Amino acid sequence: MDTRSDLDDLKSRVNLAALLRHSGVELKQVGKNLMGRCPFHEDSTASLSVNGQLWNCFGCEAGGDAFDWVQ
């Protein structure tokens, strides 16, 4: 895998919500997004948002795709 299209294909096959749940993040449906507590900082409210293949924390401003989560 050395081309951008190979990486995009791999990312499209990853279920990001399942990856986060496997990492211990409890996600709940809120509107069209999934929300959970961010494991990267002290989070008393659900500030981590998952929308499709991207995640973002409104508390610590971390975010990205499945590769960024694993890194």
Secondary structure, DSSP 8 states (H G I E B T S, - for coil): --SHHHHHHHHHHS-HHHHHHHTT---EEETTEEEE--TTS--SS--EEEETTEEEETTT--EE-HHHHH-
